Amino acid sequence: MTRLFKVALYSAAAVALIGATPASAADIPCSTAKLIVPWKAGGGTHVIFSIFEKTIQSLDVKPKIKVVTIPGQGGNKGAKEAAKAKPDGCTLFAIHQSAITSYLNGRIDYQFNNFETVALLTSTPDIVGASGQAPWNSFDELKKEAKAKPETIKTGATFGSTSQFMWLLMEDLTGMKFSYVPYDGTRQRMTALLSNAIQLGTLNVASGRKYMETGELKAFAIAAEERSKHLPDLPTLKELGVDLVYALKRGIVAPKGTPKEVVEHWAQIFKKAAEDPDLKKQMDAKGTDVKWVGPADYRKWAEKTYADHEKVAVKIGMYKKK
């Protein structure tokens, strides 16, 4: 009987260990972690991670998260705050390719390599957008004028970020040349487009769909592999002869040195949130795909994406490889 009792006890312990999460909530010394979004409220990134925040609040997980916006310097102010935070799991950072482009542009001296990758979560393709008062009614008309009158079309972008990099890539592929006007974030750029202070700027379904539908903004093409089901009449750049696919891949990273088990704990929390049917429904309505990728594969993606961006940045003279 004693032997059977011990076997049962050991078996129960083994099952408990197998079912245990990689890190218990007690390993993270806070009941709510700060998720830094480095842009002002109302932009696409803030909207998307606010949905994740609400979803995680409703799940039976610990800790919860609280989105905190730290705007400024094209996203770099928030990145600096996250990078210097204590690596205990109580600070997370919302990130996308602007960390790479800002590094290549010389504005910051760190990128994905200076953080621990937690989870890649969403993908939002860029749209070639324009003011509703812009004189062009098609991409071909825009292309013709941009080549005939180089550097005269005012194009809004956050310098050194993805909102400029997409246009730089297009310039390299097509021979068009734009005149760049700096804006700190999506909301400011949208306001400028709506008032016709600028003529061009990247859009996405999350931030610009309603304005496209009313005609306040124009959309000429989407930088995706396939047309969006939300904008089925909008052609892809590939259809128009420009071999360019560009989407913001939003994810979560943690300060360098955050323990592996804590990183994995957060990865599983975001995986659970990403599988939530209501979250998926909300993301779909915003034209954003949800596809969770864990820490190791996210790191591989970040390294490949950096290499791809570096290659183009060197080609167009943005970055000199050391």
C-alpha positions as CSV (number, residue, x, y, z in Angstrom):
1,M,0.0,0.0,0.0
2,T,2.9,2.4,0.9
3,R,4.6,1.7,-2.5
4,L,1.3,2.3,-4.4
5,F,0.8,5.5,-2.5
6,K,4.3,6.7,-3.4
7,V,3.8,5.9,-7.1
8,A,0.5,7.7,-7.1
9,L,2.0,10.7,-5.3
10,Y,4.9,10.9,-7.8
11,S,2.5,10.6,-10.7
12,A,0.4,13.4,-9.4
13,A,3.5,15.6,-9.0
14,A,4.6,14.8,-12.6
15,V,1.2,15.7,-14.0
16,A,1.3,19.0,-12.0
17,L,4.7,19.9,-13.4
18,I,3.7,19.1,-16.9
19,G,0.6,21.3,-16.6
20,A,2.4,24.1,-14.9
21,T,3.0,27.4,-16.7
22,P,6.6,28.3,-17.5
23,A,6.5,31.0,-14.8
24,S,4.1,31.6,-12.1
25,A,2.6,35.0,-11.5
26,A,4.7,35.1,-8.3
27,D,7.8,35.3,-10.4
28,I,6.7,38.7,-11.8
29,P,6.5,41.2,-8.9
30,C,3.5,43.2,-10.1
31,S,-0.2,42.6,-10.5
32,T,-0.3,44.7,-13.7
33,A,2.5,45.2,-16.1
34,K,3.1,48.4,-18.1
35,L,2.9,47.9,-21.8
36,I,4.6,51.0,-23.4
37,V,3.2,52.1,-26.7
38,P,5.6,54.8,-28.0
39,W,3.1,56.8,-30.0
40,K,0.1,59.0,-29.1
41,A,-3.3,57.6,-28.3
42,G,-5.5,57.1,-31.3
43,G,-3.0,55.7,-33.8
44,G,-3.1,52.2,-35.2
45,T,-0.6,50.7,-32.8
46,H,-2.4,52.2,-29.7
47,V,-5.8,51.0,-31.0
48,I,-4.6,47.5,-31.6
49,F,-2.8,47.0,-28.2
50,S,-5.7,48.6,-26.4
51,I,-7.8,45.7,-27.7
52,F,-5.2,43.2,-26.4
53,E,-5.2,45.1,-23.1
54,K,-9.0,44.7,-22.7
55,T,-8.8,41.0,-23.8
56,I,-6.1,40.2,-21.3
57,Q,-8.1,42.0,-18.5
58,S,-10.9,39.6,-19.2
59,L,-8.8,36.4,-19.2
60,D,-8.0,34.3,-16.1
61,V,-4.3,35.2,-16.3
62,K,-1.8,37.1,-14.1
63,P,-0.4,39.6,-14.4
64,K,-2.7,41.9,-16.4
65,I,-1.4,44.6,-18.6
66,K,-2.0,48.4,-18.8
67,V,-1.2,50.3,-22.0
68,V,0.8,53.4,-21.3
69,T,1.6,55.8,-24.2
70,I,5.0,57.5,-24.2
71,P,5.0,59.5,-27.5
72,G,7.8,61.5,-28.9
73,Q,10.9,61.3,-31.2
74,G,9.1,59.1,-33.7
75,G,8.7,56.3,-31.1
76,N,12.2,56.5,-29.8
77,K,11.3,58.2,-26.5
78,G,9.2,55.2,-25.4
79,A,11.8,52.8,-26.7
80,K,14.4,54.4,-24.5
81,E,12.1,54.2,-21.5
82,A,11.5,50.5,-22.1
83,A,15.1,49.7,-22.8
84,K,16.3,51.0,-19.4
85,A,13.4,49.4,-17.4
86,K,14.1,46.7,-14.9
87,P,14.0,43.2,-16.6
88,D,11.5,41.7,-14.2
89,G,8.5,41.2,-16.4
90,C,6.7,44.3,-15.2
91,T,7.6,46.4,-18.3
92,L,6.8,45.4,-21.9
93,F,7.2,47.3,-25.1
94,A,5.0,47.4,-28.3
95,I,7.3,47.3,-31.3
96,H,7.4,47.0,-35.0
97,Q,9.8,47.7,-37.9
98,S,10.3,51.3,-36.9
99,A,12.9,50.1,-34.4
100,I,14.9,48.9,-37.4
101,T,14.4,51.9,-39.6
102,S,15.2,54.3,-36.8
103,Y,18.4,52.5,-36.1
104,L,19.4,52.4,-39.8
105,N,18.6,56.1,-40.0
106,G,21.0,56.9,-37.1
107,R,18.4,58.2,-34.7
108,I,18.9,55.4,-32.1
109,D,21.7,53.0,-31.3
110,Y,19.5,50.0,-30.6
111,Q,16.9,47.8,-32.3
112,F,15.4,44.3,-31.7
113,N,18.8,43.0,-30.6
114,N,18.6,45.1,-27.5
115,F,15.3,43.5,-26.3
116,E,14.1,40.0,-25.6
117,T,11.5,39.0,-28.2
118,V,8.2,37.9,-26.5
119,A,5.6,37.4,-29.3
120,L,4.8,38.6,-32.8
121,L,1.1,39.3,-32.9
122,T,-0.4,41.2,-35.9
123,S,0.2,42.3,-39.5
124,T,-1.2,45.4,-41.0
125,P,-0.4,46.2,-44.7
126,D,0.4,49.8,-45.7
127,I,-1.9,51.6,-48.1
128,V,-0.7,54.3,-50.6
129,G,-3.0,57.1,-49.4
130,A,-3.6,60.7,-50.4
131,S,-5.6,63.7,-49.4
132,G,-9.2,63.7,-50.8
133,Q,-8.3,67.0,-52.5
134,A,-5.3,65.5,-54.3
135,P,-5.5,65.9,-58.1
136,W,-4.8,62.2,-58.9
137,N,-7.4,59.5,-59.2
138,S,-5.1,56.6,-59.7
139,F,-1.6,55.3,-58.9
140,D,-0.5,55.7,-62.5
141,E,-1.5,59.4,-62.4
142,L,0.4,59.9,-59.2
143,K,3.5,58.0,-60.6
144,K,3.5,60.2,-63.7
145,E,3.5,63.5,-61.8
146,A,6.0,62.3,-59.2
147,K,8.5,61.4,-62.0
148,A,7.8,64.5,-64.1
149,K,8.0,66.9,-61.1
150,P,10.4,65.2,-58.6
151,E,10.5,66.2,-55.0
152,T,7.4,68.5,-55.3
153,I,4.7,66.3,-53.9
154,K,4.4,66.8,-50.1
155,T,4.5,63.4,-48.4
156,G,3.9,63.1,-44.7
157,A,6.2,60.7,-42.7
158,T,7.8,60.1,-39.4
159,F,11.4,60.5,-40.4
160,G,13.4,57.3,-39.9
161,S,10.3,55.2,-39.4
162,T,8.3,52.8,-41.5
163,S,5.9,55.6,-42.7
164,Q,8.9,57.1,-44.6
165,F,10.7,53.8,-45.4
166,M,7.8,52.5,-47.5
167,W,8.0,55.6,-49.7
168,L,11.8,55.3,-49.9
169,L,11.5,51.7,-51.1
170,M,8.9,52.9,-53.7
171,E,11.3,55.6,-54.9
172,D,14.0,53.1,-55.3
173,L,11.7,50.7,-57.3
174,T,9.9,53.3,-59.5
175,G,12.1,56.4,-59.9
176,M,9.5,58.6,-58.2
177,K,10.8,61.3,-55.8
178,F,8.8,62.9,-53.0
179,S,9.2,65.9,-50.7
180,Y,9.0,64.7,-47.1
181,V,7.3,66.6,-44.4
182,P,7.9,65.3,-40.8
183,Y,5.1,64.3,-38.4
184,D,5.4,62.6,-35.1
185,G,2.8,59.9,-35.5
186,T,-0.2,58.6,-37.4
187,R,-2.8,60.9,-36.0
188,Q,-0.8,64.1,-36.9
189,R,-0.2,62.7,-40.4
190,M,-3.9,61.9,-40.8
191,T,-4.9,65.4,-39.7
192,A,-2.5,66.9,-42.3
193,L,-3.9,64.7,-45.0
194,L,-7.4,65.6,-44.2
195,S,-6.7,69.3,-44.3
196,N,-4.6,68.9,-47.5
197,A,-1.5,70.3,-45.8
198,I,0.2,67.3,-47.4
199,Q,-0.8,65.3,-50.4
200,L,0.5,61.8,-49.6
201,G,0.9,59.5,-46.6
202,T,0.7,55.9,-45.7
203,L,-2.7,54.7,-44.5
204,N,-4.1,51.4,-43.1
205,V,-7.6,50.0,-42.6
206,A,-7.4,50.6,-38.9
207,S,-6.9,54.3,-39.0
208,G,-8.1,55.4,-42.4
209,R,-10.9,53.2,-43.6
210,K,-13.8,55.5,-42.6
211,Y,-12.1,58.4,-44.4
212,M,-11.6,56.4,-47.5
213,E,-15.2,55.4,-47.6
214,T,-16.4,59.0,-47.3
215,G,-13.9,60.3,-49.9
216,E,-12.1,62.5,-47.4
217,L,-9.0,60.5,-48.2
218,K,-8.0,58.6,-51.4
219,A,-6.4,55.2,-51.6
220,F,-4.4,54.1,-54.7
221,A,-3.0,50.7,-53.8
222,I,-2.3,48.3,-50.9
223,A,1.2,47.0,-50.2
224,A,0.1,43.4,-49.6
225,E,0.3,40.1,-51.4
226,E,-3.4,40.0,-52.0
227,R,-6.3,42.5,-52.0
228,S,-7.9,43.2,-48.7
229,K,-11.4,41.8,-48.3
230,H,-12.3,45.0,-46.6
231,L,-11.3,47.1,-49.7
232,P,-11.8,44.6,-52.5
233,D,-11.6,47.2,-55.3
234,L,-8.2,48.5,-54.1
235,P,-5.4,46.9,-56.2
236,T,-2.1,45.7,-54.8
237,L,1.1,47.5,-55.8
238,K,2.2,44.2,-57.4
239,E,-0.9,44.4,-59.7
240,L,0.3,47.8,-60.7
241,G,3.8,46.7,-61.5
242,V,5.6,47.6,-58.3
243,D,7.1,44.6,-56.5
244,L,6.6,46.0,-53.0
245,V,4.9,44.3,-50.1
246,Y,5.1,46.2,-46.8
247,A,3.1,45.6,-43.6
248,L,3.6,46.6,-40.0
249,K,4.3,43.5,-38.0
250,R,3.4,44.5,-34.4
251,G,4.7,42.5,-31.5
252,I,5.9,42.5,-27.9
253,V,9.4,42.7,-26.5
254,A,10.8,42.9,-23.0
255,P,13.9,44.6,-21.6
256,K,17.2,42.8,-22.2
257,G,18.0,40.3,-19.5
258,T,14.4,39.4,-18.7
259,P,14.5,35.8,-17.6
260,K,13.5,33.2,-20.2
261,E,10.8,31.7,-18.1
262,V,9.2,35.2,-17.6
263,V,9.4,35.8,-21.4
264,E,7.7,32.5,-22.0
265,H,5.0,33.3,-19.4
266,W,4.1,36.5,-21.2
267,A,4.3,34.8,-24.6
268,Q,1.7,32.3,-23.5
269,I,-0.6,35.1,-22.1
270,F,-0.5,36.9,-25.5
271,K,-1.1,33.6,-27.3
272,K,-4.2,33.1,-25.3
273,A,-5.3,36.6,-26.1
274,A,-4.5,36.1,-29.8
275,E,-6.8,33.1,-29.8
276,D,-9.8,34.9,-28.3
277,P,-12.7,35.0,-30.9
278,D,-13.8,38.5,-30.0
279,L,-10.3,39.9,-30.4
280,K,-10.0,38.2,-33.8
281,K,-13.3,39.7,-34.8
282,Q,-12.2,43.2,-33.8
283,M,-8.9,42.9,-35.6
284,D,-10.5,41.6,-38.7
285,A,-12.8,44.6,-38.8
286,K,-9.7,46.8,-38.8
287,G,-8.0,44.9,-41.6
288,T,-5.4,43.4,-39.3
289,D,-4.3,39.8,-39.4
290,V,-3.6,38.0,-36.1
291,K,-0.9,35.4,-36.1
292,W,1.0,34.6,-32.9
293,V,4.7,33.7,-33.2
294,G,6.6,32.7,-30.1
295,P,9.9,34.1,-28.7
296,A,12.4,32.0,-30.8
297,D,10.7,32.3,-34.1
298,Y,10.0,35.9,-33.5
299,R,13.8,36.4,-33.0
300,K,14.5,34.7,-36.3
301,W,11.9,37.0,-38.0
302,A,13.5,40.1,-36.5
303,E,17.0,39.1,-37.6
304,K,15.8,38.4,-41.2
305,T,13.8,41.6,-41.3
306,Y,16.7,43.6,-40.1
307,A,18.9,42.1,-42.8
308,D,16.4,42.9,-45.5
309,H,16.0,46.5,-44.3
310,E,19.7,47.0,-44.0
311,K,20.3,45.8,-47.5
312,V,17.8,48.4,-48.9
313,A,19.0,51.2,-46.6
314,V,22.6,50.7,-47.8
315,K,21.4,50.7,-51.4
316,I,19.5,54.0,-51.1
317,G,22.3,55.6,-49.1
318,M,20.5,55.8,-45.8
319,Y,23.0,53.6,-43.9
320,K,26.6,52.8,-44.2
321,K,27.4,49.3,-43.0
322,K,30.2,49.3,-40.3
